[in-house]
Amino acid sequence: MKVGDEVSISGLLFTGRDAVHKYLHEGGPLPPGVGLRDGIIYHCGPVVLKDEQGNWKVTAAGPTTSIREEPYQAQIIREYGIRAVIGKGGMGDRTAAACKEFGCIYLHAVGGAAQVLAECIKRVQNVYLLEKLGSPEALWELEVENFPAVVTIDAGGNSLHKEILAASRAELAKYL
């Protein structure tokens, strides 16, 4: 896959925001049954409720700003064998380098479409660290179908975010 490719994800992914990344970065153990290797981390704090039968239901699942995970992401890609990270706004040089070194990609999900993206979540497989971290920061294991995203950092370390920044700076320089 290359920068700009549109993808549609079906299968399992795990949510992970600030608290999960910090927890893993500091050596917190993965709960039994969590299989991150070759998996996907979605920077998302879903809104999850229990239905009448006591089953979890995701009602909103928009991406959160990814750059907050920059201090942790490269290490997590390396240590847990992550193959894709989903979020919004892009990541920095350390994450792009980790993508290149370990064959990972960064995918951009559309911000502001939390309810639409929640419709792609077919079921909550499990939730981990709920009591320790709270609902939005917990590690949610979600089964998704046709979850849309765009590759903005490829496994070669190429970054659409850097390309746009460079082009914007070049255009701005014309006027200064």
GIRA-V914280 format. One record per residue. SS is DSSP state (A for helix, B for strand, O for the rest). OMEGA is omega in whole degrees, -180 to 180 (NA if undefined). NEAR is the number of other ideal C-beta (glycine too) atoms within 12 Angstrom. Layout:
((SS,OMEGA,NEAR) (SS,OMEGA,NEAR))
//
This chain:
((O,-179,24) (O,179,18) (O,179,28) (O,179,20) (O,173,22) (B,179,19) (B,175,28) (B,-173,16) (B,172,31) (B,-178,18) (B,-177,24) (B,169,31) (B,180,43) (B,172,44) (B,177,51) (O,177,48) (O,-174,37) (A,-174,28) (A,179,29) (A,-180,42) (A,179,40) (A,179,23) (A,180,25) (A,179,34) (A,-178,23) (O,175,15) (O,176,12) (O,-177,23) (O,173,16) (O,176,24) (O,177,23) (O,178,9) (O,180,15) (O,-180,28) (O,-180,22) (O,-175,33) (O,-178,20) (O,-177,19) (O,-176,30) (B,171,38) (B,179,44) (B,176,44) (O,-173,46) (B,171,47) (O,-172,30) (O,170,39) (B,-173,22) (B,179,31) (B,174,16) (B,178,15) (O,-177,13) (O,180,7) (O,-180,7) (O,178,9) (O,177,16) (B,177,28) (B,178,23) (B,-179,39) (B,176,21) (B,-176,25) (O,179,38) (O,179,32) (B,173,42) (O,-177,33) (B,-172,21) (A,-173,36) (A,177,25) (A,-179,26) (A,-177,41) (A,180,31) (A,-173,20) (A,-164,36) (A,-178,43) (A,179,31) (A,-178,24) (A,175,39) (A,-179,42) (A,-172,24) (A,-174,22) (A,176,33) (O,-179,20) (O,180,39) (O,179,30) (B,175,42) (B,178,49) (B,176,48) (B,175,42) (B,174,31) (O,177,28) (O,-179,37) (O,-176,41) (O,-176,26) (A,-179,20) (A,179,25) (A,178,42) (A,178,34) (A,178,26) (A,176,33) (A,-180,37) (A,-176,23) (A,-172,17) (A,175,28) (O,-180,19) (O,174,38) (B,173,40) (B,-179,53) (B,178,42) (B,173,35) (O,-175,42) (O,174,24) (O,179,22) (O,-178,12) (O,-173,21) (A,-179,26) (A,178,17) (A,180,21) (A,178,35) (A,178,32) (O,177,20) (O,-179,33) (B,-176,37) (B,175,23) (B,173,21) (B,-180,34) (B,-179,25) (B,173,24) (B,-178,31) (B,176,32) (O,-178,31) (A,-179,24) (A,-177,12) (A,-171,18) (A,-177,26) (O,-171,18) (O,-176,28) (O,-178,28) (O,-179,28) (O,177,31) (B,-179,44) (B,176,40) (B,-172,36) (B,172,39) (B,-177,23) (B,177,36) (B,179,19) (B,178,18) (B,-174,35) (B,176,24) (B,179,37) (B,177,30) (B,177,31) (B,165,39) (B,-177,45) (O,-177,28) (O,173,28) (O,-179,20) (O,178,30) (O,-174,23) (B,174,31) (A,-180,27) (A,178,32) (A,179,24) (A,-180,19) (A,178,18) (A,180,17) (A,179,14) (A,179,14) (A,178,14) (A,179,14) (A,179,13) (A,179,12) (A,-179,11) (A,178,10) (O,-174,9) (O,-180,8) (O,NA,7))
//
